[in-house]
Amino acid sequence: MADFGRIDVFIANAGTGDSKPLLEQSLESYSNLMKTNVDGMVYCAKYAGEVFKAQGSGNLILTSSISAHIVNVPVDQPIYNGTKAFVSHLGKSLAREWREFARVNIVSPGFFDTKVCAGCISSLALKTCCYCHLVRSGLTCCVDGRWASSHH
């Protein structure tokens, strides 16, 4: 705000994951997921929304996950999935609430092989991706749906 005097676009992209079944997940891990994936989005949205309303326009982009829309198979991660479902529903609700002064969009990426993922694009993750609609996993795919990389 100090440099430009306004915010036109705010991308709330912070998130963390801990892919464990509920009965194997610690309460500390649960709390960390909620603080980052839920509280973090609320704080960002509240701040950005106040600015957007004052200036009369803006665009909030929330990063959710494919896990907000599907139950990942064979990965059991109900708390992570629930936090991302919250993000998606928060975005839809804010789009309605802020309709007079801002636009709200949600992106829901699938699996991507990154340092954060720490090799999660393994045979397990590829099996999971097979359950995703149109096999959208962040990997390059052929038009006929076969993998176009050495990950088989």
C-alpha positions, 0 to 999 in steps of 0.5 A, a space after each residue: 500500500 505504501 508503494 502503490 497506494 492500492 491493491 488490485 490483485 491479492 493472491 492468497 497462496 499459503 498452505 501446508 499439507 500433512 497427508 495422514 489418516 485422522 487417527 494417525 494425525 497428531 493434534 499439533 499437526 491438525 492445529 498447524 493445518 487449520 492455522 495455515 490453510 484456514 486461518 491464513 486464508 481468512 486473515 488474508 481475505 479480511 485484510 484484502 477485502 477491507 482494502 478492496 471495499 475502500 477503493 471500490 475494486 479488487 480481485 482476490 484469488 484463493 489457492 485451494 486444491 483438487 482435494 477440496 473437490 474429491 476424496 483422494 484415493 489411495 491417500 487418506 488425508 481428511 483434515 487437509 481435504 477439509 481445510 481445502 474444502 473450506 477455502 473453496 467454500 469461503 471463496 464462493 461465499 465471498 464472491 457473493 458477499 463482495 459482489 458490489 466491489 470485488 471479484 473472488 476466484 479460486 484455483 484448485 491445482 492437483 499434484 505438482 512435483 516440487 521441493 515442497 512436495 518432496 517427491 510426492 509424484 511417486 507411484 502412489 501419487 500417480 495412482 492418486 492422479 488416475 482418479 482425478 478428472 481428466 488426469 490433471 496432475 501438473 504433469 505433461 500428458 498426451 492428448 489420449 491421456 497417457 503420461 508423456 514423461 518417464 513417470 509410469 
